[in-house]
């Protein structure tokens, strides 16, 4: 065994994220090992035969290409196909949400990154300050106004999601936008000038009328719909009667860990927070009953 230091990662991998640490911006001609994520409108192209997103199919002549980074020694780029272009090889379009569970985590992460950068490229063709065309930067993911020189970068919208615990129950809420019967943890965007912790407390008060204490960071997840970064927390109930605000939340209440409602889809940080809470409660109850 090596005498060097042994390290382990405490990070929990979440869908739509990447563990590739090389996001270097390397525009240039493709190499023999280059890989591509093909996008067409709001869909990712999937090879259903191999169930893979990363493709070795060379890009069509003239197709816009966005460098994404490197996977090992291979460069990875997004290829943006026009609506009427025929997909190369055996690729066919699939919604980004639908890819979760269909491909591996690493490929899902590349698809997420490609979709977000393609959205930025599409939505920032013109300067928001003076209205003139904005050109891609040659050295980084950014667009530079050809008139006033303003530089804009890919948008990232931080949002918090918090699971409040009260003994063996947790606070779950239902948004009118959710599929029928689904309940989740409380979530909302961080406002300018506030911390993530304050945003979590504010969202709880605004949407459900409760206060919480002992806020504990539980992890994060890129959420490319279209460009959020979810910051997960758990917390302990500190007071207040549950009341849905009737706008963002149409119903809310306390649910026992062994009697949970329909939860968000697997792969979301919301689902992870709730399931980890249920496991902790059930494990604690098993230990207590075993020692009785």
C-alpha positions as CSV (number, residue, x, y, z in Angstrom):
1,X,0.0,0.0,0.0
2,X,1.2,3.5,-0.8
3,X,2.4,5.6,2.1
4,X,0.9,8.7,0.7
5,X,-2.2,10.4,2.1
6,X,-5.5,8.7,1.5
7,X,-8.4,10.9,0.6
8,X,-12.1,10.3,0.1
9,X,-14.6,12.7,-1.3
10,X,-17.6,13.7,0.9
11,X,-19.5,15.0,-2.1
12,X,-22.7,13.2,-3.1
13,X,-23.1,12.9,-6.8
14,X,-26.3,14.3,-8.2
15,X,-27.9,13.9,-11.6
16,X,-27.2,16.7,-14.2
17,X,-23.8,17.4,-12.5
18,X,-20.3,16.7,-13.7
19,X,-17.3,15.3,-11.9
20,X,-15.0,16.3,-14.8
21,X,-12.8,18.9,-13.4
22,X,-11.5,20.2,-16.7
23,X,-13.9,22.8,-18.1
24,X,-11.1,24.5,-20.0
25,X,-12.1,26.6,-23.0
26,X,-10.2,25.1,-26.0
27,X,-11.8,26.2,-29.3
28,X,-10.1,24.7,-32.3
29,X,-10.2,21.9,-34.8
30,X,-11.5,18.5,-33.5
31,X,-9.1,15.7,-32.8
32,X,-9.6,12.0,-33.5
33,X,-10.8,11.4,-29.9
34,X,-13.2,14.3,-29.8
35,X,-16.7,13.7,-28.6
36,X,-19.9,15.8,-29.2
37,X,-23.2,16.4,-27.6
38,X,-25.7,17.2,-30.4
39,X,-28.6,19.6,-29.6
40,X,-31.6,20.5,-31.8
41,X,-33.8,23.2,-30.5
42,X,-34.5,22.3,-26.8
43,X,-33.7,18.6,-27.2
44,X,-30.6,16.5,-26.8
45,X,-29.8,13.9,-29.4
46,X,-29.4,10.3,-28.0
47,X,-28.0,7.2,-29.6
48,X,-30.6,4.8,-28.5
49,X,-28.6,1.8,-29.7
50,X,-25.7,2.5,-27.4
51,X,-27.9,4.7,-25.0
52,X,-25.2,7.4,-25.1
53,X,-25.2,11.2,-25.5
54,X,-21.5,11.6,-26.2
55,X,-21.0,10.9,-29.9
56,X,-18.0,10.4,-32.1
57,X,-20.0,11.5,-35.2
58,X,-18.2,14.4,-36.8
59,X,-20.2,17.7,-36.9
60,X,-21.9,18.7,-40.2
61,X,-20.0,21.4,-42.1
62,X,-21.0,24.8,-40.9
63,X,-22.8,23.7,-37.7
64,X,-22.1,26.0,-34.7
65,X,-19.9,24.3,-32.1
66,X,-19.4,25.2,-28.4
67,X,-16.4,23.9,-26.5
68,X,-17.6,22.3,-23.2
69,X,-14.4,20.9,-21.7
70,X,-12.5,17.6,-21.6
71,X,-13.5,14.0,-20.6
72,X,-10.1,12.4,-19.9
73,X,-7.9,13.3,-22.9
74,X,-10.9,13.8,-25.2
75,X,-12.3,17.3,-25.9
76,X,-16.1,17.6,-25.6
77,X,-18.1,20.1,-27.6
78,X,-21.8,20.9,-28.2
79,X,-23.0,20.8,-31.8
80,X,-26.1,23.0,-32.5
81,X,-28.2,21.6,-35.3
82,X,-30.8,23.8,-37.0
83,X,-34.5,22.7,-36.7
84,X,-34.5,21.2,-40.2
85,X,-31.2,19.4,-40.1
86,X,-31.1,15.6,-40.2
87,X,-29.4,14.1,-37.1
88,X,-26.2,12.3,-38.0
89,X,-25.9,8.5,-37.6
90,X,-28.5,6.9,-35.3
91,X,-29.1,9.9,-33.1
92,X,-32.6,11.0,-32.3
93,X,-34.0,13.9,-30.1
94,X,-34.9,13.4,-26.5
95,X,-36.0,15.9,-23.8
96,X,-33.3,16.7,-21.3
97,X,-35.6,15.7,-18.3
98,X,-36.2,12.3,-20.0
99,X,-32.5,11.5,-20.2
100,X,-32.3,11.1,-16.4
101,X,-32.2,7.3,-15.8
102,X,-31.6,6.6,-19.5
103,X,-27.9,7.4,-19.6
104,X,-25.0,7.4,-17.1
105,X,-24.5,10.3,-14.7
106,X,-21.4,11.6,-16.5
107,X,-23.2,11.8,-19.9
108,X,-26.2,13.4,-18.3
109,X,-23.8,16.0,-16.8
110,X,-22.4,16.8,-20.2
111,X,-25.9,17.0,-21.7
112,X,-26.8,19.4,-18.9
113,X,-23.8,21.6,-19.5
114,X,-24.3,21.6,-23.2
115,X,-28.0,22.6,-22.9
116,X,-27.3,25.5,-20.6
117,X,-24.4,26.9,-22.7
118,X,-26.5,26.5,-25.9
119,X,-29.4,28.4,-24.2
120,X,-27.0,31.2,-23.3
121,X,-25.6,31.4,-26.8
122,X,-29.1,31.5,-28.3
123,X,-30.6,34.0,-25.9
124,X,-27.7,36.6,-25.9
125,X,-27.2,37.4,-29.5
126,X,-27.7,41.0,-28.8
127,X,-26.5,43.4,-26.1
128,X,-28.9,44.1,-23.3
129,X,-27.3,47.5,-22.8
130,X,-27.3,49.0,-26.3
131,X,-29.0,46.5,-28.5
132,X,-26.2,45.9,-30.9
133,X,-25.0,42.3,-31.9
134,X,-22.9,40.4,-29.3
135,X,-20.1,38.1,-30.6
136,X,-18.8,35.0,-28.9
137,X,-15.6,35.6,-26.9
138,X,-12.6,33.8,-28.3
139,X,-11.2,32.9,-24.9
140,X,-14.1,32.0,-22.6
141,X,-17.8,31.3,-22.4
142,X,-19.1,34.8,-22.8
143,X,-20.5,37.2,-25.4
144,X,-19.1,40.7,-26.1
145,X,-21.1,43.5,-27.5
146,X,-19.7,44.7,-30.8
147,X,-20.8,48.2,-30.0
148,X,-20.3,49.2,-26.4
149,X,-18.0,46.3,-25.4
150,X,-20.2,45.0,-22.6
151,X,-19.4,41.3,-21.7
152,X,-22.1,38.9,-20.5
153,X,-21.5,35.4,-19.0
154,X,-23.8,32.4,-18.8
155,X,-26.6,33.0,-16.4
156,X,-26.8,30.9,-13.2
157,X,-29.8,31.4,-10.9
158,X,-29.2,30.1,-7.3
159,X,-32.3,28.7,-5.6
160,X,-32.7,27.1,-2.2
161,X,-34.7,24.0,-1.2
162,X,-35.3,23.2,2.4
163,X,-36.8,20.3,4.2
164,X,-38.1,21.2,7.7
165,X,-38.1,18.4,10.2
166,X,-40.4,18.1,13.3
167,X,-39.6,14.8,15.1
168,X,-40.6,12.0,12.8
169,X,-42.5,14.2,10.4
170,X,-41.4,16.7,7.7
171,X,-43.0,19.7,6.1
172,X,-44.0,19.1,2.4
173,X,-45.9,21.4,0.1
174,X,-47.7,21.2,-3.2
175,X,-47.3,23.8,-6.0
176,X,-50.1,24.2,-8.5
177,X,-47.5,23.5,-11.2
178,X,-46.7,20.0,-9.8
179,X,-48.1,16.8,-11.4
180,X,-51.2,15.6,-9.6
181,X,-50.6,14.5,-6.0
182,X,-46.9,15.4,-5.8
183,X,-45.5,17.1,-2.7
184,X,-42.0,18.4,-2.2
185,X,-39.7,20.4,0.1
186,X,-40.1,24.2,0.1
187,X,-38.0,26.0,-2.6
188,X,-37.4,29.4,-4.1
189,X,-34.9,31.7,-5.7
190,X,-32.3,33.7,-3.8
191,X,-33.0,37.4,-4.1
192,X,-30.3,40.0,-4.8
193,X,-28.6,41.0,-1.6
194,X,-29.5,38.0,0.6
195,X,-27.7,34.9,1.7
196,X,-28.9,31.4,0.8
197,X,-29.7,30.9,4.5
198,X,-31.9,34.0,4.6
199,X,-33.6,32.9,1.4
200,X,-34.5,29.5,3.0
201,X,-36.0,31.2,6.0
202,X,-37.8,33.8,3.9
203,X,-39.3,31.2,1.6
204,X,-40.6,29.1,4.5
205,X,-42.2,32.2,6.1
206,X,-43.7,33.5,2.9
207,X,-45.0,30.3,1.4
208,X,-46.0,28.2,4.5
209,X,-45.9,30.6,7.5
210,X,-43.4,28.6,9.6
211,X,-40.0,29.4,11.1
212,X,-37.0,27.1,11.3
213,X,-33.7,26.9,13.1
214,X,-30.5,24.8,12.9
215,X,-30.3,25.2,9.1
216,X,-27.9,22.5,7.7
217,X,-26.4,22.5,4.3
218,X,-27.1,19.2,2.5
219,X,-25.6,19.6,-0.9
220,X,-26.3,21.2,-4.3
221,X,-27.5,20.2,-7.8
222,X,-27.4,21.9,-11.2
223,X,-30.9,22.1,-12.4
224,X,-30.8,23.0,-16.1
225,X,-34.5,24.1,-16.5
226,X,-33.3,26.4,-17.7
227,X,-30.3,27.5,-15.5
228,X,-30.7,27.0,-11.8
229,X,-28.3,25.8,-9.1
230,X,-30.3,24.2,-6.3
231,X,-28.8,24.6,-2.8
232,X,-30.3,22.0,-0.5
233,X,-30.8,22.4,3.3
234,X,-32.5,20.6,6.1
235,X,-33.8,22.4,9.2
236,X,-35.6,22.0,12.5
237,X,-39.1,23.4,13.0
238,X,-39.1,26.4,15.3
239,X,-42.7,27.6,15.3
240,X,-45.7,28.9,13.3
241,X,-48.9,27.4,12.0
242,X,-48.7,25.9,8.5
243,X,-50.7,27.9,6.0
244,X,-50.3,27.8,2.2
245,X,-49.9,31.2,0.6
246,X,-52.3,30.2,-2.2
247,X,-50.0,31.4,-4.9
248,X,-46.7,29.4,-4.9
249,X,-48.2,26.8,-2.6
250,X,-51.7,25.4,-2.8
251,X,-51.4,22.9,0.1
252,X,-48.8,22.1,2.8
253,X,-48.7,19.9,5.8
254,X,-46.7,17.6,8.1
255,X,-46.1,14.1,6.8
256,X,-44.8,11.2,8.8
257,X,-41.6,9.5,7.5
258,X,-43.5,6.2,7.1
259,X,-46.5,7.8,5.4
260,X,-45.1,10.1,2.7
261,X,-47.2,11.3,-0.3
262,X,-46.1,11.0,-3.9
263,X,-42.7,12.5,-4.1
264,X,-40.8,14.4,-6.9
265,X,-39.0,12.3,-9.5
266,X,-36.0,10.3,-8.6
267,X,-32.8,12.2,-9.5
268,X,-33.9,15.5,-7.9
269,X,-32.3,16.9,-4.8
270,X,-35.8,17.3,-3.3
271,X,-36.3,13.6,-3.5
272,X,-32.9,12.9,-2.0
273,X,-33.5,15.2,1.0
274,X,-36.9,13.6,1.8
275,X,-35.6,10.0,1.3
276,X,-32.5,10.6,3.5
277,X,-34.8,12.0,6.2
278,X,-37.1,9.0,6.1
279,X,-34.1,6.6,6.3
280,X,-32.7,8.5,9.3
281,X,-36.1,8.3,11.1
282,X,-36.7,4.7,10.3
283,X,-33.1,3.7,11.3
284,X,-33.5,5.6,14.6
285,X,-36.8,3.9,15.3
286,X,-35.4,0.5,14.5
287,X,-32.5,1.1,16.9
288,X,-34.8,2.2,19.6
289,X,-37.1,-0.7,19.2
290,X,-34.2,-3.1,19.2
291,X,-32.9,-1.7,22.5
292,X,-36.3,-1.8,24.3
